Amino acid sequence: MASALTFVVLGTVNFFGTMHNNQSSVVPGLNLTSTSIIDQMISLRARRNNYINYCRYTSGIGAHKLHIETASWNSARHNCQDEGGHLAIINSVEEAQVISKLVDTANIKTIWIGAHDLFNEGEFVTIENQSIYKAGYSVWETGEPNNVGNKEHCVAIRKNGKLDDRDCKQAFSYVCEIRYPQVYV
């Protein structure tokens, strides 16, 4: 029998049920077979609060957390998921400007975002498998994407707000995104 939790937060009922793989159907990273579900929920909320307290929230766009430590694209992707978010998907010029300001403030030149062409060369998609063109932002740096050495398959954004394809194994800072408010406890 499936387990379930219901929490009421700010007048909103949040139902948490298990899927076939025992992962939450609502909260990524929450394992509902654990004996310490409430501890996980509190920990997840604390991690989500970092987006609010230490990062930039922009009405209508969302909350972004810049990680200044460096990681490969896949490690960055996992780290964002562990925090209950995902690598940032840029949906507009305005969102690119928000991220560029974060990057500029930290004096970083290049950061990972949630896009790649790992499935088909030259077909850049978001981590939600939507074309970056349909997602709403595809402003590439001059001469990009260029797939140098036939190994540039992950997308980074430069301080100037333009996209660049890079080797996924390179270590860059990265930005996670979570839509606000998404607090489940």
C-alpha positions as CSV (number, residue, x, y, z in Angstrom):
1,M,0.0,0.0,0.0
2,A,1.3,3.5,-0.9
3,S,2.2,5.8,1.9
4,A,1.1,9.5,1.8
5,L,1.5,12.7,3.7
6,T,-0.7,15.8,3.6
7,F,0.6,19.2,4.8
8,V,-1.3,22.4,4.8
9,V,1.0,25.4,4.1
10,L,-0.3,28.9,3.7
11,G,-3.8,27.6,3.0
12,T,-2.5,25.2,0.3
13,V,-3.0,21.4,0.7
14,N,0.1,19.5,-0.4
15,F,-0.3,15.8,-0.9
16,F,2.8,13.6,-1.0
17,G,2.3,10.1,-2.4
18,T,4.7,7.5,-3.6
19,M,5.3,6.5,-7.1
20,H,6.4,3.1,-8.3
21,N,10.0,3.9,-7.5
22,N,9.2,5.0,-3.9
23,Q,10.1,8.6,-4.7
24,S,7.7,11.4,-3.9
25,S,5.4,12.4,-6.7
26,V,5.7,16.0,-5.6
27,V,9.0,16.6,-4.1
28,P,12.1,15.5,-6.0
29,G,14.8,13.9,-3.7
30,L,12.3,12.9,-1.0
31,N,12.4,9.2,-0.3
32,L,9.1,8.2,1.3
33,T,10.3,4.8,2.4
34,S,12.6,6.4,4.9
35,T,11.9,6.1,8.6
36,S,12.6,9.8,9.0
37,I,10.2,11.5,6.5
38,I,9.6,14.5,8.7
39,D,13.4,15.1,9.1
40,Q,13.8,14.9,5.3
41,M,10.9,17.4,4.8
42,I,12.5,19.9,7.3
43,S,15.9,19.4,5.7
44,L,14.4,20.0,2.2
45,R,12.7,23.2,3.4
46,A,16.0,24.4,4.9
47,R,17.7,23.8,1.6
48,R,14.9,25.6,-0.3
49,N,15.1,28.5,2.0
50,N,18.6,29.2,0.8
51,Y,17.1,30.3,-2.5
52,I,15.1,32.9,-0.6
53,N,17.7,34.1,1.9
54,Y,20.9,34.0,-0.1
55,C,19.9,34.4,-3.6
56,R,17.8,36.4,-6.0
57,Y,14.0,36.1,-6.2
58,T,12.4,38.0,-9.1
59,S,8.6,38.2,-9.3
60,G,7.2,36.3,-12.3
61,I,10.6,34.7,-13.0
62,G,11.5,32.7,-9.9
63,A,14.3,32.2,-7.4
64,H,17.9,31.6,-8.5
65,K,20.8,30.4,-6.3
66,L,24.3,30.8,-7.6
67,H,26.8,28.2,-6.5
68,I,30.3,29.7,-6.7
69,E,32.0,26.4,-6.2
70,T,32.7,24.6,-9.4
71,A,31.4,21.2,-10.6
72,S,31.0,19.3,-13.8
73,W,27.6,19.9,-15.6
74,N,26.2,16.5,-14.3
75,S,27.4,17.1,-10.8
76,A,25.8,20.6,-10.8
77,R,22.6,19.0,-12.1
78,H,22.6,16.5,-9.3
79,N,23.4,19.2,-6.7
80,C,20.4,21.3,-7.8
81,Q,18.1,18.3,-7.7
82,D,19.4,17.5,-4.2
83,E,18.3,21.0,-3.2
84,G,14.8,20.5,-4.6
85,G,15.4,22.6,-7.7
86,H,17.1,22.1,-11.1
87,L,19.8,23.8,-13.1
88,A,18.4,27.1,-14.3
89,I,16.4,27.0,-17.5
90,I,16.4,30.4,-19.1
91,N,12.9,31.3,-20.4
92,S,13.4,35.0,-21.3
93,V,15.7,37.9,-21.9
94,E,14.7,39.1,-18.4
95,E,15.7,35.9,-16.8
96,A,19.0,35.9,-18.6
97,Q,19.6,39.4,-17.2
98,V,18.7,38.2,-13.7
99,I,21.3,35.4,-13.9
100,S,23.9,37.7,-15.6
101,K,23.6,40.1,-12.6
102,L,24.1,37.2,-10.2
103,V,27.2,36.1,-12.2
104,D,28.5,39.6,-12.5
105,T,28.1,40.2,-8.7
106,A,30.2,37.1,-8.0
107,N,32.7,38.1,-10.6
108,I,32.4,34.8,-12.4
109,K,32.8,34.6,-16.2
110,T,30.9,31.4,-17.1
111,I,28.3,29.2,-15.3
112,W,26.4,26.0,-16.1
113,I,22.7,26.2,-16.9
114,G,20.1,23.5,-17.6
115,A,20.5,22.8,-21.3
116,H,22.5,20.4,-23.5
117,D,22.6,18.5,-26.8
118,L,23.6,15.2,-25.3
119,F,20.8,13.3,-27.2
120,N,21.3,14.7,-30.7
121,E,24.2,16.9,-31.8
122,G,23.1,20.4,-32.4
123,E,19.6,19.9,-30.9
124,F,19.9,21.9,-27.7
125,V,17.2,21.0,-25.1
126,T,16.6,22.0,-21.5
127,I,16.8,19.5,-18.7
128,E,13.0,19.2,-19.0
129,N,13.6,18.1,-22.7
130,Q,12.2,21.2,-24.3
131,S,14.0,22.9,-27.1
132,I,15.8,26.0,-25.8
133,Y,14.2,27.9,-28.7
134,K,10.7,27.0,-27.4
135,A,11.8,27.6,-23.8
136,G,12.3,31.2,-24.8
137,Y,16.0,32.0,-24.8
138,S,18.6,31.1,-27.3
139,V,21.0,34.0,-27.6
140,W,24.4,32.4,-28.4
141,E,27.8,34.1,-28.2
142,T,29.3,34.9,-31.6
143,G,30.6,31.7,-33.2
144,E,28.7,29.4,-30.8
145,P,27.6,26.7,-30.5
146,N,30.7,25.3,-32.2
147,N,31.3,21.8,-30.5
148,V,35.1,22.2,-30.3
149,G,36.7,18.8,-30.4
150,N,33.4,17.2,-30.9
151,K,32.9,17.2,-27.1
152,E,31.0,20.3,-26.2
153,H,27.5,19.2,-25.3
154,C,26.4,21.2,-22.2
155,V,25.4,24.8,-22.1
156,A,26.8,27.6,-20.0
157,I,25.9,31.2,-19.9
158,R,28.6,33.9,-19.9
159,K,28.7,37.0,-17.8
160,N,27.4,39.0,-20.8
161,G,24.2,36.8,-20.9
162,K,25.1,34.8,-24.0
163,L,25.1,31.0,-24.3
164,D,28.2,28.9,-25.0
165,D,28.5,25.1,-25.6
166,R,31.2,23.6,-23.4
167,D,32.6,20.2,-22.5
168,C,30.3,18.8,-19.8
169,K,33.3,17.5,-17.8
170,Q,34.7,21.0,-17.3
171,A,34.2,22.5,-13.9
172,F,32.2,25.8,-13.7
173,S,30.0,27.5,-11.1
174,Y,26.3,27.0,-11.7
175,V,22.9,28.4,-11.0
176,C,20.0,26.5,-9.6
177,E,16.4,27.5,-10.1
178,I,13.2,26.9,-8.0
179,R,9.9,28.5,-8.6
180,Y,8.8,30.6,-5.7
181,P,6.9,29.9,-3.5
182,Q,7.4,26.2,-3.3
183,V,7.8,25.4,0.4
184,Y,6.2,22.1,1.4
185,V,6.6,22.1,5.2
